[in-house]
């Protein structure tokens, strides 16, 4: 079995923990359920919490939810025999197992994949909205302390000419006649559902809207541009850019995203949404490709996307998120794009060598 937690990976977890100025005592004797725990964002948070538990001696129980038990057992093989880690085979589109009783619930189960937007838009919408409904019901029945919803920067829609980026109060145009809108539209609807549960049932819900996240927890099936660039460069392949690369994105390293989620979980205000982004990593898609190509000693080549690929592309040319609201909680990103890509590729190399 390939070693997932390499020495560099563990050092990155420890570096992320050191970067946080958070009172973690609130996690003592608490339980946390993470839906989507084998995805890029969910698994980064799960690994971070488990490392906090072990290094900071915080008594904490984790419920790790995934549709596939094999994926859980493979991804978290280092937790085998750990009585404080419960593997739960759970599709969030189904009613949540009543045995899952958590103080904190995180909904990070979403098929955030451009190919899925083009080929399985109905399923994408269901995981976002019905999954949110089921987890909100789970939290209401069990009187959970707080629910964290992992929304998306895509909820903002298109940027108008009077703004140069997205703050949390922005609401732009989304084309509801385009099936590609399955992702931002269901994320929007899920946020309204959260607000509805707050108003009607007194639920405590906070929301994060990540920008474009990358890092060593990326999964093989992820077809988003930055992930594909890093994966190809690490495999000795030239990076294929299927646009002119002029679109701009705010990037965020996976463990910076995970620490941001903890800040919002423990310090965020009920009903509030917080952008997660590293504003210093406001770069073009071409710059991302060139940085990955440089560290992988590969070239960037251009090609025409096929019909399915084109259907899944983000319609927003400049997706720049501002994170001042999140930084007001005390969070700061630690890892810039160049270092993040380099470290990610180093970890990928270490994993391959351990096979």
N, C-alpha and C positions, 0 to 999 in steps of 0.2 A: 504493500500500500504506500502511495506517495505521502511523504511527510508534509503536512499542511503548515504546521506551526514551526517554521524554521527559526534559527537563532536570530536572524535579522527581523523576522516577523514579530517575535516576542519583544525584541528591543524596541520596535515601533509601538507596540502596545504600552510598554513601560514609559516611553517618551510621551505618549498621549496622556497617560495618567499624571505624569509630572506637570504637564502643561495646565492642568485644571486647577482652578482656585474655587473648589466646591466643597461644601459640607456634605460628606457622603453618609453621615450618620442616619439620614432619613431612610437609607436602604437597609439599615440593620433590622434583622428579623422580618424583612419584607419578602414578597414573592413578585416576580416579574414574568409576564407572558409576552413572548415575541412571536407574532404571526409573520411569516416570511423570513424565518430565522436562517434559511440557507441562501437567501439572496445577498446581493452585494452590501446593501445598507444594514439589513437585519443581522447578518452574520458578523459584521464589523462591531455592531453594538453588543451582540451576544459575547463575542470574544473579549471585548473591553470589560464588560460586567464580570465575566468569569475571572479575568485577570485582577480586577479590583477586589473581588471577593478573596482571592488567594493571597494577594500581596498586602492588602490593607486589612485583612482579617475581618471582613464584613460578612456576617451571617445572612445569607441570601439564598433564596430558592429560585430557579429558573425553569419555566415551562417553554420549551422550544417547539414551535408549531411549524409543520410543513406538510404538503400534500403527500410526500413520499418518505416513508420511514427509512428506506435505504439511503436516501440523500442525507437525512439527519445523522444516521449512524456513521456514514462515511465522513461527512463534513466535521462532525464533532466526535470523532473516534477517541480523542484524548479525554473525553468525559465518561468513557465506558466505566461502569461501576460506581459512578458518582451519585450518591443518593439525593443530592440537592439539585440534580439536573434531570428533568423529566422530558423524554422525547414523546411528542404528541403528533400522531398522524392525523392531520386536520385540514380539510379544505374549508376555507373561511366562508365559502358560499353555502356550506351546510351549517345547521345549528351547532354552536360550540359545545364540545364535550362538557357536561356538567361537573366533571371531576377537575376541570381547570378553574381554579379559584385563585385569582391573582390580585394583589394590591395595585399593581401597575400593569396596564395592557398597552402594547405597542402594535399598531397596525402598519406593518411594512410589507404586507403581502400584495404585490402588484406586478403584473407582467409588463414591466417598463422596457419594452423591446420593440423597435420599429417594425420588425417582421411580423410580430403579433398584431400591431396596429393595422397592418395591411391584410393579414390573413385570418385573424381571430378577434375582430373588434368587439363582438358581443361578449366573449369571454373576458376580455380586458375590462369592459364596463362592469360586469358582474362581480369580478374579484374586488374592484374598487368600492362599489356602492353596496352590494349585498354583503360583502365581507365587513364593511364598516357597520352596517346595520346589525349583523350578528355579534360583532364584538362590543358594540354599544349595549346591546341587550345583555350580553354576558356580564359586562361591568355593572349594569343597573341591577341585575338579579343578585350579584355577589357583593354589591355595595363597594366596588373597587374605589381606591383612593383617587386615581387619575387615569385617563386614557390619553395616549399620544398618537395622533394620526400623522403619518408620513404622506403628505400631499405632494405637490410638485410645483416648480416654477412655471410649468406649462399652463397653469390655471389662468395666468394673466392674459393669455391670448396675444394678439398682435400689438406692437408698440406704436403709438401715434407719433406724429412729427414734433410734438411739443415736449416729449420726454426722451431722455437718453438711457433710461433703465427702469427697472421695476421696483417700487416700494410696496409694502404690504397693502396699501389702500388703492392700488391701481386695478382697474378692471377693463380689459380690452376685448376686441372682437374675436369671436371664435365662430367658424363656419359650421353651423349645425347640419348642413346638407352634405358634409364631407365625413365619411366614416372614419377618417384619420382623427377626427375630433373625439373619438371614443375615449381617449386618454384624458385630455384636459377637461372635457365635459363631465365625465364621471368623477374626476377629482373635485371639480367645482361642486357637483351635486352632493358628494360625500361631506364636503366642508359644511354645506348648508344643513345636512343631516346632523352633523355634530352640534351646530348652533341650535338646532331644533331640540335635541336631547338636553342641552344645557337649559334652555328656556322652559321646556315642558316637564322635565324630570329632575332638574337640578344636578345633572351630571357635571363632572369636572373634566373638561377636555381641552387639550392644547394641540396646536397644529404646527408642523414644520413644513416649509416649502424648499426642498433642496434644489440647488442648481444642478449642473452636470457633474456628477460624482464619478471618480475613478480611483483605482488603487488595488492593492493586493488581494482584496476580497471579491474582485470581479469574477463573474461566472462564465463558463465556456459558451453558453448559448446567447450571451448578451451581444447584440449586433449594433449597439450605439457606437458612434464614430470613434470617440476617444478610446473606448475599450478595444475595438477592433484594431485600431492603430497600434496600441501597446502589445496586443496579443500577436499580431503579425510580425512586428519588429522583433519580438522575443523569440519567434520561431524561425528567424532568418529569412523572412519574406519581405519583399518591397511593400511599402504602404500604398494602397490604391485609394486615391482621392476622387470621389465621384461627384464633385462640384468644383467651383473655382476656389472654394475654401475661404471665401471672404466673410462669411457669416461669423458673428462673434458670440462667444460663450463665456460665462463666468464659471470657472472650474473650482472644485473642492476635493481635496484628498479624503479618502474614505474614513480615516480615523479622526480627521478634523470634523467630518460630518457626524461621526458617532459621539464625540465629546459635545458637539453643539446640541445633539438630541438630549443628552443628559442634563445640560444646562436648562433647556426648555422644560424637560420632565420635572426637574426639581425646583426651578425658579420662575418658570413662565407663568403668566397670568391666565387664569381660566378664560376660555373663549378666544384667546389671542392666537394669531398666526405669526410665525417668524421665518423670514428668509434665511436659508443656510447658504452662504457663499463666501468665497475669498475674493474680495473686490480687487486685490492686487493681481489676481489671475484672470483678468479680463483679456482674453486672447482670441485670435481668429482660429477657425478650424484648421486652416493651413499651418499656423504656428504649432498647433498641437501635433499635427502629422509630422512636421519637420523636427520637432523636439524628440518624438519617439524614434524617428528614423535615425537621428544623430546618435542616440544611445545604443541603438541596435545595429549601427553601421550598415544601414540600408538606404534605399532611395525612395523618394516620393514620386509616384507615377499617377497619371490622370486617366480616367476611364468614364464611360457613359453608364449611368445606373440602369439596371433592368427595370421593368414595369413594377414589380413587387417592391423593390428597393425604393424607387421613387415615391410610391404610395405611402411608405412609412416615414419619409423625411419630415422633420419638423418644419412647419410652415413659417415659423418666426425666424427672421433672418438674424436679428440681434437680440439674444436672450441674456441680458445683463441684469443681475439681481444685486440689490443693495442690502447690506446686512447690519446697518446701524442699530436697528431695533434689537437684534440678537446680541450685538456687542455691548449694548447697554446692560445686559445681564452679567457681563464680565467675561464672555467668551472671546477668544482670539484664535484665528487659524495659525498653525505652526509650520505648515509645509507648503512651499511654493511649487509651481508646476514642474520646473526642471528637476528639483529634488524628488518630488513625488513620483514622477515617471521613472527616474533612475532607480529609486528604492524599489518600486513595484517590479521593475525588470530584474533587479538583483534577486528579489524573493522568488520570482518565477524561475530564474536560473537555478537557485538553490533547491527548489522543489523538484525540478527535472533531474538534478544530480542525485537526489535522494531516492529516486524511483528504483 
